[in-house]
Amino acid sequence: MWPYWLLFLIPAAAAVLKPKPRFAPASFDPTRWGLEWLLVLVLLALMIGFRVEVGGDWGNYIRYLDRIQGAPLSEVLTSPDPGYELVNWLSIELGWDVYGVNLFCGSLLAIGLVHFCRNMPRPWLALAVAVPYLIIVVGMGYSRQGVALGLAMLGMVALMRRRTVPFVVFVLLGATFHKTAVILLPIAALASTHNRYWTAAWVGVITLLAYQLFLEDSVEDLVAGYIEAEYQSQGALVRLVMNALPAGLLLFWRKRFRFTGAESNLWLWLAVISLALLAVLFTSPSSTAVDRIALYMLPLQLVVFSHLPDVLGRRTSSNQGWVAAVVAYYALVNFVWLNFASHSQYWLPYRFLLFEGI
């Protein structure tokens, strides 16, 4: 269990002990990230990539490898999730097995997450917020959707800077790993602050084409697999409430958050969607379907809680007391999940490939 606490305590300690940095948009160029963030990137990629039999879907990902073994490349590229299938195919060809797949997926999630956090007013606090669920549960449990989320976060940073095309590109790339990422495309139009009609038109066309390419042939399977089968996710209500809490805080204190126009629209819509998903949960026959869609709303937690100390505190103060309060809240989340979650046994103990022979 201690490796998970190590992952949490490193950014948590940095958030509490380091003064708030002067905020400036952070570069996507890793050579300008600084040594500490590069080390964090490597740590995340290795812990996600070299985990051994960690995560509830571990068996499913082994079956992906077995199914694709010996398949021609043409079949791989025309599969329902060509990005993920291609990574599996390459890993088999190179003899890297599931660890090559997980390392690639973990690296993409880590890059997206680190870049996203570095564009928050308190980057270390945002990273601490991400550990209990986004990194441990999603990154180490839902590899395909983890990649889609990592790429979506790269897109969200672009959208914060009014760059709609990169957002659409990153989301489409994410959809090659998990087709549900397509549902994020309309947010590009909703968050637009200029040329709204033109943006809505071309984003609408791309969304329709993406639906036909990724989802149309799978809708019946998705409905049968989730809705008609009435799949249920234990803990779905708790996870949706965790998104609804920052959504409510943002809507209640909206004027106190110092967002640009594009940022304000983006996070406002994610807040509205998060609250809507919580309402849908009580009427949907499948909590699993709602739960999986809600994963794409997780970045809202990082945004709201990295801003919250300065929203609730004084502008001229460091507000480290509020930082400590946020850290304590997510430490509690981490403790409860590791000790009491119904499926946490699939994550415990954490096993690392390079230590398996020791």
SVG drawing of the C-alpha trace seen along z (x, -y; Angstrom):
<svg xmlns="http://www.w3.org/2000/svg" viewBox="-35 -41 51 57">
<polyline fill="none" stroke="black" stroke-width="0.4" points="0.0,0.0 2.9,-2.4 3.7,-3.0 0.3,-4.6 0.9,-6.8 4.3,-7.7 2.6,-8.9 0.3,-11.0 2.7,-12.4 5.3,-13.7 2.9,-16.3 1.0,-16.8 4.1,-17.8 5.3,-20.1 1.8,-21.8 1.9,-22.5 5.6,-23.4 6.3,-25.3 5.0,-28.9 2.4,-29.5 4.2,-30.0 3.6,-33.0 1.1,-31.7 2.0,-31.8 0.8,-29.5 3.2,-26.5 4.9,-25.2 4.2,-21.8 8.0,-21.5 9.3,-18.9 12.8,-20.5 11.3,-23.5 9.5,-21.6 12.3,-21.5 14.0,-18.5 11.4,-17.9 8.5,-17.7 10.4,-15.4 11.1,-13.1 7.4,-13.1 6.6,-12.2 9.1,-9.3 7.8,-8.1 4.2,-8.1 5.0,-6.4 7.0,-3.6 4.6,-3.0 1.7,-2.7 3.6,-0.9 5.5,1.7 2.8,2.7 2.2,6.4 -1.4,7.8 -2.6,4.5 -6.1,3.2 -9.5,4.7 -9.2,5.0 -5.8,6.7 -7.3,10.0 -9.1,8.1 -5.9,6.5 -4.1,9.9 -7.0,11.2 -6.5,8.2 -2.9,9.3 -3.9,13.0 -6.6,12.0 -4.3,9.8 -1.4,12.2 -0.6,13.1 -3.2,10.7 -2.2,8.8 -1.5,5.1 -4.4,4.3 -6.8,6.0 -5.3,4.1 -5.7,0.7 -9.4,1.4 -10.4,2.6 -12.9,0.7 -10.0,-0.8 -7.1,-1.0 -4.8,-3.1 -4.9,-0.7 -4.8,2.4 -1.8,1.0 0.1,0.5 -0.7,4.1 0.4,5.3 3.7,3.4 4.4,4.6 3.9,8.2 6.2,7.7 8.9,6.2 8.5,8.8 7.4,6.3 4.2,8.1 1.6,6.3 4.3,4.1 5.1,2.3 1.4,1.6 1.0,0.3 4.2,-1.8 3.0,-3.5 -0.4,-4.1 1.0,-5.3 3.4,-7.7 0.6,-9.3 -1.6,-9.7 1.4,-11.1 2.3,-13.6 -1.3,-14.9 -1.7,-15.1 1.6,-16.8 1.0,-19.4 -2.5,-20.0 -1.3,-20.4 1.5,-22.8 -1.2,-25.0 -3.1,-25.3 -2.4,-28.1 -1.1,-25.5 0.4,-22.7 1.5,-20.4 -1.9,-20.7 -3.6,-19.7 -1.3,-16.7 -2.1,-15.7 -5.8,-15.9 -5.3,-13.6 -3.5,-10.8 -6.3,-8.9 -8.7,-8.4 -7.3,-9.7 -3.9,-8.1 -4.4,-5.1 -7.9,-3.9 -8.1,-5.1 -4.4,-5.1 -3.8,-1.7 -7.2,-0.2 -8.6,-1.5 -5.7,-1.7 -7.6,-2.6 -9.7,-5.2 -6.7,-6.5 -5.0,-7.3 -8.1,-8.9 -8.3,-11.1 -4.6,-12.0 -5.0,-13.1 -8.2,-14.9 -6.4,-16.9 -3.8,-18.0 -6.8,-19.1 -8.3,-21.0 -5.2,-23.0 -5.3,-23.9 -9.0,-24.9 -8.1,-27.1 -6.0,-29.0 -8.8,-29.2 -7.1,-26.6 -10.0,-24.5 -8.4,-22.5 -5.7,-20.8 -8.5,-20.0 -10.5,-18.2 -7.3,-16.4 -6.4,-15.2 -9.9,-14.0 -10.0,-12.1 -6.7,-10.5 -8.1,-9.5 -11.1,-7.9 -8.8,-5.5 -8.0,-4.1 -11.5,-4.4 -14.3,-5.4 -16.4,-7.1 -14.0,-10.0 -16.0,-11.2 -18.6,-12.6 -16.2,-15.4 -16.2,-16.9 -19.2,-19.1 -17.5,-20.8 -15.3,-22.6 -18.3,-24.4 -19.8,-25.1 -16.5,-26.6 -16.0,-28.8 -15.9,-32.5 -15.4,-33.8 -16.7,-32.7 -19.2,-30.6 -21.5,-29.7 -18.6,-28.8 -17.0,-26.7 -20.3,-25.0 -20.7,-24.2 -17.4,-22.5 -17.2,-20.9 -20.7,-19.5 -19.6,-18.0 -16.5,-16.5 -18.6,-15.1 -21.0,-13.5 -18.2,-11.9 -16.5,-10.7 -19.7,-9.2 -20.1,-7.3 -16.5,-6.2 -16.1,-5.2 -19.6,-4.7 -22.2,-4.0 -21.4,-0.3 -20.9,0.1 -24.1,-1.6 -26.1,1.6 -23.3,3.5 -22.8,0.6 -26.6,0.5 -26.7,4.2 -23.6,4.4 -24.4,1.5 -28.0,0.4 -29.9,3.6 -27.7,5.7 -28.1,3.1 -24.4,3.2 -23.9,1.6 -20.7,0.0 -20.3,0.2 -19.2,-3.3 -20.5,-5.1 -22.6,-7.4 -19.5,-8.4 -17.4,-9.0 -20.1,-11.2 -20.6,-13.1 -16.8,-13.8 -17.3,-15.4 -20.5,-17.2 -18.8,-18.8 -16.3,-20.9 -19.0,-21.5 -21.2,-23.0 -18.4,-25.0 -17.6,-26.5 -21.1,-27.4 -21.7,-28.9 -18.5,-31.0 -18.2,-31.4 -17.3,-35.1 -14.4,-34.4 -12.6,-32.1 -10.1,-34.0 -10.8,-32.4 -10.4,-33.8 -13.5,-33.7 -12.5,-30.5 -11.6,-28.9 -14.8,-30.0 -17.0,-28.5 -15.0,-25.2 -15.2,-24.6 -18.7,-25.9 -19.9,-23.3 -17.9,-20.5 -19.6,-21.6 -23.0,-21.5 -22.4,-18.1 -21.0,-16.7 -24.2,-17.7 -26.4,-16.4 -24.6,-13.0 -25.3,-12.8 -29.0,-13.3 -29.0,-10.8 -27.5,-8.2 -30.8,-8.0 -32.7,-7.3 -30.3,-5.2 -30.6,-1.4 -26.8,-1.1 -24.6,-3.1 -21.6,-1.7 -22.4,-3.6 -22.8,-6.9 -19.7,-6.2 -17.5,-5.7 -18.7,-8.9 -18.1,-10.8 -14.4,-9.8 -13.9,-12.5 -15.1,-15.1 -12.3,-14.3 -10.1,-17.2 -12.7,-19.5 -11.6,-18.4 -8.0,-19.4 -9.2,-22.8 -11.5,-23.7 -9.4,-22.5 -6.2,-24.1 -8.0,-27.4 -10.0,-26.9 -7.4,-28.2 -7.4,-31.6 -11.2,-31.5 -11.8,-31.0 -8.7,-32.8 -7.3,-36.3 -5.8,-37.3 -2.8,-38.8 -2.1,-35.7 -0.4,-32.4 -3.6,-30.6 -1.6,-27.5 -4.1,-26.6 -6.7,-26.1 -4.1,-24.1 -3.6,-21.8 -7.4,-21.4 -7.6,-20.3 -4.7,-17.9 -6.3,-16.5 -9.6,-15.9 -7.8,-13.9 -5.7,-12.1 -9.0,-10.9 -10.2,-9.9 -7.0,-7.9 -7.3,-6.2 -11.0,-5.3 -10.5,-3.9 -7.5,-1.8 -9.0,-0.4 -12.7,-0.2 -13.5,-0.2 -15.1,2.9 -12.6,3.6 -9.4,2.2 -8.1,5.7 -7.3,5.8 -4.9,3.0 -3.3,4.5 -0.6,5.2 1.1,3.0 3.7,5.0 6.5,3.6 8.0,5.6 11.6,4.7 11.3,5.9 9.5,9.2 12.8,11.2 14.0,9.8"/>
</svg>
